[in-house]
Amino acid sequence: MSATQLLRLATAGSVDDGKSTLVGRLLYDTKSVLADQIDAVTRASVDKGLSTPDLSLLVDGLRAEREQGITIDVAYRYFATPQRSFVLADTPGHVQYTRNTVSGASTAQLVILLVDARKGVIAQTRRHAAVMALLGVPRLVLAVNKIDLVEDPATVFGEVSAEFAEITSALGWKPDAVTAIPVSALHGDNVAVRSENTPYYDGPTLMEHLESVPVDAEPHRVNLRFPVQYVIRPRTAEYPDYRGYAGQVGAGSVRPGDEVVVLPSGIRTTVERIDTADGELDVAHAGRSVTLVLADDVDISRGDTIASPEDAPEPIADFEATVCWLAEKPLHPGARLLLKHGTRTTQAIVGSIVERFDEQTLSTEPSPDSLSLNEIGKISVRVADPIVADDYAVNRHTGSFLLIDPAGGNTLAAGLVGDAIATVEAAGVVAGAE
C-alpha cells in the first residue's frame, strides 16, 4: 500500500468531549463494524435506557472504561473507505494518561483534537496542543463537537476556531495545516454526512477531509537515512557471494548509483541495486522496506546507518533530549539504562535532568530532582556506542528513541533528540491555562 493510500491518525481531547462517540461514529458510518457488534451495542444501549445506539461502546472495550465512561488505554482501530485506509489511535483524555497520548500520537500524520462546543478551548486543549507540537504532528483537525447543544452555533464555532488558530500558530503550525469542523458525533452531523444544521459552515465533512488531506506532507528535511536491520548472507550455491543490507528507508530516497556513506565508520561506497521480494526497484522512498546491495565489500552490521554523504549526521555519544517518562518508578540523574535508537541498542547513562516541562502553563522548572510518571523533561544522555541521529524537529523517524529498563526490558521513556520543549515554551501566548 502506498503512503498516499494510508493515513495514520489519532484522537485527543478532554474527558466527556465525545471522542469515543466520534470514533464509534467513524467506524459505524464507514461500515467497519460487524453486525453482531452493532446488535450488542444496541442491546446495551436499550439496557441503559437510551433510544439510539451509544456508539462509544464500540470503542471503549475495557470494563473499567465502560463503567466509568472514559477512555483509559490507547486502542488502535482500522477502517477504510474506497479512497483511503486508516489506522486510528484512540487516546485517553485524562491528564494522568499523558503517556498514553504521547504513545498514540507519536506516529500520527494527523490528530483530531476534540473540544466540547459548550466549554470551548480549555486547559486540556492547550496541553494536548502542546504535546502535539512537541511530537511534531504535521496536521491537526479541531472537531468542535456537540455543536447542536449551543444556542448560537455559528458564533461559538467562529470564536473557538479563532482561539485555537492563535494557539496553533504560536506553536508553529501554518494555517493550512489546521482545519476546524463543527460536528455532532451523536447525530453524525458533518462526520461522514454533511449537515443541514450548519449552514454557516461550507467546508468538508470530517470524513471528506480525512480522505483528501495530503498524508505525505510530513517534511523529511534530510536525505537518505537507512538504518540497517539485518545483513543477508545466504552462502548458498545459487547466491555464494550475495551480501545485502535489509532495513526500512527512514528518510529521503535511494536509487542505484547513489553515493552513500556508512555510519559510524564513515566509509563511502555506492548503491549497486535495490532488492525486494518482488524484484529490483529503481527507487525506494521513505517508509519502504528493501535490501540494499552495495558496490564494495564494506564492514556493515545491524545498527549501522547508510546515509547520503551530502548531509550525513555526525555520530553522537553525548546529547540532550526531550523525554516523556512512562514508568511508575521516577527517573533520577545517574540512572543506567538501555537506549534503543532505530536498529541500535546501547548502554546509556542519564547525566542530569536539565528541566521539567509543565504542559499546563507551558513553562519549565530548572534542575528538578526527578521525572515522575507522565512528566516531560529535558535530560542529558551519554551512550556507550554513538548513535546516528538527527534532531527530532528535522526528522521524526531518526530523531526518536526509547529508554529501556536493562533488567526487565520494559520501556521507560519515549525520547526526542534535541530541545523540543524550547519551541513550545516560546509560545507564551497560550500560557493562560485556567
ROGU-820661 format. One line per 3 residues: their letters; for each residue x, y, z of C-alpha. Coordinates in pm, 1 decimal. Example, Ala and Ser with C-alpha at 12.3 -4.5 7.8 and 13.67 -1.06 7.14 Angstrom:
% ROGU-820661
AS> 1230.0:-450.0:780.0  1367.0:-106.0:714.0 .
END
This chain:
% ROGU-820661
MSA> 0.0:0.0:0.0  142.0:340.2:-94.3  178.5:625.5:151.8 .
TQL> -97.2:818.6:-23.7  -346.1:537.7:49.8  -282.8:509.7:424.2 .
LRL> -340.5:776.7:688.1  -220.1:731.1:1045.1  -425.2:946.4:1278.3 .
ATA> -502.7:983.6:1646.9  -774.0:1140.7:1856.9  -724.1:1357.4:2163.5 .
GSV> -941.2:1573.0:2383.8  -1070.1:1625.6:2732.5  -1292.3:1385.5:2923.6 .
DDG> -1655.7:1386.9:2805.5  -1575.8:1574.7:2483.1  -1718.7:1278.7:2291.3 .
KST> -1405.4:1115.6:2149.5  -1531.1:760.8:2184.5  -1864.1:853.3:2027.0 .
LVG> -1685.1:1023.7:1737.6  -1459.7:722.8:1676.4  -1760.8:492.3:1702.5 .
RLL> -1943.2:711.1:1453.0  -1649.4:692.1:1208.6  -1642.3:312.8:1237.7 .
YDT> -2020.6:288.5:1205.1  -2052.9:523.1:907.7  -1766.1:353.8:720.1 .
KSV> -1927.9:12.8:783.9  -1617.1:-103.2:968.5  -1801.2:-290.2:1244.2 .
LAD> -1973.0:-625.4:1226.8  -2347.8:-668.1:1252.1  -2323.2:-860.9:1578.5 .
QID> -2121.8:-574.2:1729.0  -2395.8:-329.8:1633.5  -2657.0:-563.7:1780.7 .
AVT> -2460.8:-590.1:2106.3  -2425.3:-211.5:2128.8  -2795.7:-163.1:2056.0 .
RAS> -2893.6:-407.4:2333.5  -2654.3:-243.9:2579.3  -2791.4:99.5:2487.5 .
VDK> -3150.1:-15.7:2544.7  -3046.1:-153.3:2884.3  -2911.1:190.9:2968.1 .
GLS> -3245.4:347.7:2873.7  -3119.0:511.1:2551.2  -3336.1:549.2:2242.9 .
TPD> -3041.0:542.9:2000.0  -2727.0:323.3:1997.2  -2442.9:451.6:2217.0 .
LSL> -2163.5:430.4:1958.2  -1896.1:495.4:2222.2  -1948.7:134.2:2332.5 .
LVD> -1788.4:24.8:2005.1  -1451.9:155.9:2118.3  -1448.9:165.5:2498.7 .
GLR> -1368.7:-203.2:2522.6  -1223.7:-229.0:2872.9  -1472.3:-295.6:3152.3 .
AER> -1334.1:-3.2:3353.7  -1381.4:221.0:3050.0  -1742.3:116.6:3005.3 .
EQG> -1821.7:155.9:3374.1  -1656.7:496.4:3411.9  -1749.6:629.8:3069.3 .
ITI> -1388.3:727.9:2998.4  -1109.2:607.3:2773.4  -810.6:470.9:2967.1 .
DVA> -584.7:288.2:2723.7  -472.5:354.9:2367.1  -673.1:145.6:2122.4 .
YRY> -587.2:112.6:1755.3  -876.5:98.0:1509.8  -855.9:5.8:1143.4 .
FAT> -1110.2:117.6:886.7  -1122.7:207.5:521.9  -1316.8:386.3:250.7 .
PQR> -1277.7:348.3:-126.9  -1037.8:643.7:-119.9  -807.5:553.7:168.2 .
SFV> -725.7:318.8:456.9  -686.0:444.5:812.8  -505.1:344.9:1131.3 .
LAD> -654.3:538.3:1422.1  -511.7:560.0:1773.7  -785.7:649.9:2021.3 .
TPG> -608.3:809.5:2318.6  -733.9:896.6:2669.6  -841.7:1242.6:2776.4 .
HVQ> -739.8:1235.2:3143.0  -429.2:1434.3:3240.3  -285.3:1129.4:3420.6 .
YTR> -277.8:936.6:3093.6  -45.3:1179.4:2914.2  196.1:892.5:2840.6 .
NTV> -81.7:712.1:2650.5  -149.1:1023.3:2444.9  221.5:1053.1:2362.9 .
SGA> 236.4:686.9:2259.0  -72.7:708.0:2040.2  19.2:1032.9:1865.5 .
STA> 391.0:964.6:1819.7  347.5:818.6:1469.1  36.4:1013.8:1368.0 .
QLV> 30.4:1214.3:1047.5  -283.6:1390.7:1171.0  -452.4:1434.1:1509.0 .
ILL> -821.9:1505.9:1563.7  -844.7:1726.4:1873.4  -1197.4:1747.5:2013.6 .
VDA> -1348.4:2027.3:2215.8  -1696.7:2049.9:2363.7  -1870.7:2344.6:2195.4 .
RKG> -2028.9:2435.9:2529.8  -1688.2:2461.7:2703.0  -1465.8:2586.4:2422.6 .
VIA> -1087.3:2576.0:2447.2  -987.2:2463.4:2797.5  -661.2:2382.8:2975.5 .
QTR> -657.1:2024.6:2848.9  -697.1:2151.3:2492.0  -386.1:2363.6:2535.8 .
RHA> -198.3:2075.6:2695.5  -280.5:1841.9:2410.9  -184.8:2103.6:2152.0 .
AVM> 148.1:2149.9:2331.8  211.9:1773.4:2334.6  128.8:1752.5:1962.9 .
ALL> 372.8:2035.0:1897.2  641.6:1851.1:2095.1  578.5:1540.1:1887.3 .
GVP> 589.1:1732.5:1560.3  246.3:1616.9:1439.0  215.6:1768.0:1088.0 .
RLV> -160.5:1832.2:1078.4  -445.1:1896.7:1320.1  -821.3:1885.4:1295.2 .
LAV> -1021.1:2077.5:1555.3  -1352.5:1895.3:1588.3  -1592.1:2130.9:1768.2 .
NKI> -1826.1:1862.6:1898.5  -2178.0:1887.4:2041.5  -2233.9:2192.2:1824.7 .
DLV> -2606.6:2109.7:1833.3  -2618.1:2189.5:2207.1  -2530.2:2560.7:2192.0 .
EDP> -2775.3:2843.4:2124.0  -2566.5:3034.3:1867.9  -2355.6:2765.7:1696.4 .
ATV> -2218.5:2995.2:1424.6  -2076.7:3243.7:1676.0  -1944.8:2969.7:1905.7 .
FGE> -1775.0:2785.9:1620.9  -1615.5:3106.7:1495.1  -1484.5:3204.8:1839.1 .
VSA> -1349.7:2859.7:1925.5  -1184.9:2824.8:1583.8  -1019.8:3166.3:1613.2 .
EFA> -885.6:3096.9:1961.9  -747.8:2759.3:1856.3  -587.9:2916.2:1548.3 .
EIT> -397.3:3156.8:1773.6  -270.5:2866.5:1982.5  -159.1:2653.8:1689.6 .
SAL> 1.5:2948.8:1512.0  206.5:3025.4:1823.1  308.7:2659.8:1843.8 .
GWK> 439.3:2662.7:1487.7  163.5:2524.0:1266.4  84.2:2704.3:942.5 .
PDA> -283.6:2793.2:879.8  -326.2:2531.3:606.2  -212.7:2257.7:847.7 .
VTA> -506.7:2317.2:1084.3  -871.6:2257.7:993.1  -1173.0:2331.5:1215.4 .
IPV> -1500.3:2141.5:1162.7  -1829.4:2173.9:1359.3  -1966.4:1826.5:1434.6 .
SAL> -2220.3:1635.6:1637.1  -2076.3:1287.7:1688.7  -2401.5:1174.2:1848.9 .
HGD> -2618.6:1262.7:1549.3  -2349.9:1229.8:1280.9  -2354.9:1594.9:1170.9 .
NVA> -2053.3:1668.6:946.9  -1880.2:1344.0:1044.7  -1944.1:1138.7:731.6 .
VRS> -2255.9:1322.8:611.6  -2285.1:1696.6:552.8  -2532.1:1852.5:792.9 .
ENT> -2810.5:2091.8:706.0  -2790.6:2218.0:1063.0  -2464.1:2406.3:999.6 .
PYY> -2539.5:2649.8:714.2  -2261.3:2878.4:842.2  -2001.5:2612.5:756.1 .
DGP> -1912.6:2538.8:393.3  -1604.1:2323.5:441.7  -1560.7:1946.1:412.7 .
TLM> -1706.0:1686.2:645.8  -1456.4:1517.9:875.9  -1451.2:1207.7:656.7 .
EHL> -1405.1:1410.1:338.2  -1110.7:1588.4:496.8  -951.0:1264.0:615.2 .
ESV> -989.2:1115.0:267.1  -831.1:1410.8:87.8  -569.9:1560.7:321.6 .
PVD> -213.4:1511.2:190.0  -51.7:1241.1:400.7  295.3:1269.7:255.6 .
AEP> 315.2:1632.8:364.5  527.3:1545.3:668.4  857.1:1701.0:563.5 .
HRV> 1170.8:1490.5:558.7  1420.6:1772.9:560.2  1711.2:1531.5:524.1 .
NLR> 1835.3:1299.9:251.4  1876.8:923.4:278.6  1871.6:762.3:624.1 .
FPV> 1870.7:380.9:614.7  1921.4:203.2:949.3  2048.9:-148.8:880.9 .
QYV> 1824.5:-407.2:1043.8  1976.1:-727.8:911.0  2272.0:-840.5:699.4 .
IRP> 2165.7:-1102.3:443.5  2435.5:-1360.7:359.1  2272.0:-1674.4:209.0 .
RTA> 2602.8:-1852.2:128.3  2415.7:-2095.0:-96.7  2517.9:-2247.5:-426.9 .
EYP> 2282.8:-2004.2:-601.0  2398.9:-1699.6:-403.6  2751.4:-1778.1:-281.0 .
DYR> 2870.1:-1416.5:-257.5  2544.5:-1227.1:-200.2  2562.8:-959.5:68.4 .
GYA> 2259.0:-737.7:119.1  2158.5:-494.1:388.2  1791.5:-508.4:485.4 .
GQV> 1600.1:-229.4:655.2  1343.5:44.9:611.1  1418.0:378.1:446.8 .
GAG> 1384.6:620.1:737.4  1412.3:940.1:534.7  1476.9:1060.1:183.0 .
SVR> 1510.6:813.8:-103.4  1772.2:591.4:-262.2  1848.7:485.6:-620.0 .
PGD> 2103.2:254.0:-780.2  2419.9:450.3:-846.5  2376.7:682.8:-548.5 .
EVV> 2685.8:752.5:-342.9  2633.9:670.5:24.9  2829.1:680.8:348.5 .
VLP> 2819.7:409.9:615.5  2794.6:542.7:969.8  2953.9:547.4:1220.2 .
SGI> 3259.7:420.2:1024.5  3242.5:695.3:759.3  3327.8:461.0:470.1 .
RTT> 3188.4:567.7:131.4  3055.6:347.0:-145.6  2771.7:338.9:-399.1 .
VER> 2440.2:154.4:-422.6  2457.5:-120.9:-683.5  2091.3:-221.5:-672.4 .
IDT> 1774.7:-227.2:-457.6  1625.6:-571.3:-397.0  1276.7:-665.4:-275.0 .
ADG> 1078.7:-989.4:-262.3  904.9:-871.8:-580.8  1221.4:-787.1:-772.2 .
ELD> 1452.9:-490.6:-812.5  1345.1:-127.1:-770.2  1455.9:186.7:-949.7 .
VAH> 1394.4:395.3:-637.8  1290.5:342.2:-274.9  1131.9:624.6:-77.4 .
AGR> 1086.9:678.3:297.0  880.1:403.6:456.8  975.0:133.7:206.1 .
SVT> 1143.3:-182.3:336.8  1414.0:-300.4:98.1  1753.3:-465.9:76.7 .
LVL> 2044.3:-257.3:-49.4  2331.9:-419.2:-236.3  2644.9:-204.4:-235.6 .
ADD> 2922.3:-185.8:-493.4  3200.7:-252.5:-242.4  3261.0:-508.8:31.2 .
VDI> 3211.2:-293.5:337.5  3205.8:-394.5:703.1  2844.6:-320.2:798.2 .
SRG> 2638.4:-471.7:1079.0  2296.1:-430.1:1240.4  2267.8:-85.1:1398.3 .
DTI> 2478.8:92.3:1137.6  2320.3:358.5:916.8  2358.7:406.0:542.4 .
ASP> 2314.5:775.7:464.0  2357.0:1039.3:197.7  2704.0:1197.5:222.8 .
EDA> 2552.5:1539.1:143.3  2403.8:1585.4:491.0  2513.9:1280.8:687.9 .
PEP> 2480.0:1345.0:1062.2  2778.1:1316.7:1292.3  2750.8:1016.0:1525.3 .
IAD> 2683.9:1144.2:1877.9  2766.2:996.6:2216.9  2664.0:1293.2:2435.1 .
FEA> 2343.2:1483.4:2367.0  2035.0:1645.9:2517.0  1686.7:1514.4:2455.7 .
TVC> 1323.6:1568.5:2547.6  1164.5:1265.7:2714.4  821.3:1165.1:2836.2 .
WLA> 865.4:938.4:3138.1  639.9:633.4:3109.4  726.5:433.2:3422.4 .
EKP> 591.1:426.6:3777.3  942.8:445.7:3921.4  1080.5:802.5:3881.9 .
LHP> 1386.5:888.1:3675.5  1684.7:1025.1:3868.3  2018.5:1162.2:3744.1 .
GAR> 2279.4:890.4:3710.1  2031.4:622.9:3600.7  2192.3:349.3:3388.9 .
LLL> 1955.8:233.6:3115.9  1945.2:95.9:2763.7  1878.9:330.0:2473.1 .
KHG> 1718.5:195.1:2155.9  1758.2:417.9:1851.1  1642.3:271.5:1523.5 .
TRT> 1807.0:-69.9:1497.1  2081.6:4.2:1750.7  2055.1:-66.5:2122.7 .
TQA> 2332.1:59.3:2350.6  2400.7:126.0:2717.0  2321.7:478.6:2834.2 .
IVG> 2353.1:690.6:3145.0  2139.2:994.1:3229.0  2377.0:1271.5:3325.9 .
SIV> 2129.7:1528.3:3450.4  1767.3:1634.7:3435.0  1802.3:1979.0:3280.9 .
ERF> 1442.4:2090.5:3323.1  1087.4:1967.4:3372.7  813.2:2091.5:3141.3 .
DEQ> 473.2:2196.5:3273.8  235.6:2144.6:2982.9  -41.7:2329.2:3167.2 .
TLS> 144.0:2660.4:3185.5  396.7:2593.7:2907.1  678.1:2680.7:3147.8 .
TEP> 980.4:2490.1:3275.9  1130.6:2412.3:3615.7  1512.2:2400.5:3601.5 .
SPD> 1712.4:2114.3:3752.2  1435.2:1906.4:3913.3  1534.8:1611.7:4130.9 .
SLS> 1343.2:1361.5:3918.4  1086.6:1297.1:3646.7  775.4:1107.1:3754.9 .
LNE> 515.3:913.0:3558.0  369.5:1117.5:3266.5  612.2:1407.4:3319.9 .
IGK> 801.5:1560.8:3029.5  1151.3:1698.8:3066.1  1486.9:1764.5:2905.8 .
ISV> 1775.8:1540.4:3003.8  2139.8:1492.8:2911.8  2241.6:1146.5:2793.1 .
RVA> 2569.2:966.0:2729.3  2569.5:640.7:2529.9  2835.7:371.0:2510.0 .
DPI> 2808.0:337.4:2131.3  2747.5:656.1:1929.2  2410.8:683.7:1755.2 .
VAD> 2343.7:834.5:1412.9  2057.3:1070.2:1491.5  1902.9:1384.2:1350.4 .
DYA> 1733.0:1648.0:1559.9  1370.6:1536.9:1606.6  1249.2:1869.4:1466.2 .
VNR> 1430.0:1783.4:1143.3  1323.3:1420.6:1113.0  1084.1:1234.1:1343.4 .
HTG> 1199.9:889.1:1237.1  1572.2:931.5:1302.0  1527.7:1174.0:1592.5 .
SFL> 1330.9:945.1:1825.3  1445.0:677.1:2068.2  1335.2:466.0:2365.6 .
LID> 1486.2:426.7:2710.7  1459.0:69.0:2836.0  1499.6:-99.6:3172.8 .
PAG> 1810.6:-320.3:3135.0  1681.8:-563.0:3399.3  1324.7:-625.1:3286.2 .
GNT> 1322.9:-495.9:2929.5  1032.2:-258.5:2995.8  1008.3:68.5:2805.6 .
LAA> 1071.0:355.5:3048.3  1061.5:666.1:2829.0  996.2:794.7:2480.4 .
GLV> 1266.9:1036.7:2373.4  1318.6:1309.4:2114.9  1671.4:1416.0:2025.4 .
GDA> 1713.1:1793.1:2068.7  1524.3:2063.4:2255.1  1162.6:2012.6:2150.6 .
IAT> 1049.4:2195.6:2464.3  1203.1:2527.6:2359.7  964.6:2578.9:2068.1 .
VEA> 660.2:2506.5:2279.3  780.2:2710.5:2576.5  826.8:3009.1:2347.4 .
AGV> 455.0:3004.7:2274.5  375.1:3224.2:2573.5  55.6:3344.7:2411.3 .
VAG> -114.5:3021.2:2517.2  20.8:3007.8:2870.1  -302.2:3133.3:3025.6 .
AE> -442.3:2791.9:3108.8  -727.7:2805.4:3351.0 .
END
